[in-house]
């Protein structure tokens, strides 16, 4: 897969990162984030934090923009734009 598509939503980007390309199979944002992070039962922010660092605990989770930027290796972008920059 390539970089995300300009204008795509956070949910679309999370599905792309989770490897889901068929719109008919899209998961909601939490399920796609959990699939991407290989975890279950966490919210979107938690799942992405676990993807970034398996030893990160809830007391030091980054917020949605912060964790998306960490995963993307960028700074200052909104969450969807940061995720779009991840090449999988």
N, C-alpha and C positions, 0 to 999 in steps of 0.2 A: 504494500500500500504506500501511498504517498502522503504528502502534507494534506492538511484539512482544506476544505473548500471555503473560500471567502463567503461570509454571510451565513455560514451554518450555525446552528444553535448549539448550546452547551450539550444538550442531549444527543444531537447528531454526532458531535465530536467524541463524546464518551463512547457511543456505539462504535464509531470508527476505530477508536483505540482498543476497544474490546474485540475487534475483529468482525463486527457485524456490518455487512455492507448492503444487505437486502432490507429495504425499508419495511417490508412486511414482517421481518423478524426483529425489528427494533425493540429494545428494552427501555424501560423508563430510566431516568438518569441515575438513580440509586443502583438499580440492577446492573446497568452497564458499567458503572464505576466499580462495583463489587467484582464483576467479571474481570475487568481490566486489572484490578488489584489482587485477584485470586483470593478474595475474602468474602464472607457473607455476614449479613446482619448489621453492617455499618452504614451510616448515611454517606452521601456522596463525598463530603469533605473527609470523613474518617477513612473511607476506602482509598481515596487518593493519597492521603498522608501515609497509609500503610504501604502503598505502592512505592512511594518515595523513600521510605525507610521502615524496614520491617521491625525495627526496635523502637520506633517512635511511639510514645504513649499519649493518651487523650489529653493529658495536662499540658502537652506542648505541641498539639496539632496547629498547623497554620490554617488561616481562613481560606475560602475558596480561591480568591485571586492569588494569595500567597503560594498555595500549594500548586496551583496550575502553573504559575511562573517558575516555581522550583523544578517541576517536572519538565517544563519546556526549556529551562536554562536561560530564561529571559527575565527582564524586570519591567514593571510598570504597565503591563498589558492587562486588559480585562480577561476574565477566565476563558471565555470562548476563543478569543484571539490567541491567548497563550497556548491553549490546547491545539489550535490549528497549526502551530509552528512545530509540533512534535511529528517527526517522520517515523512511521512504524513500518 
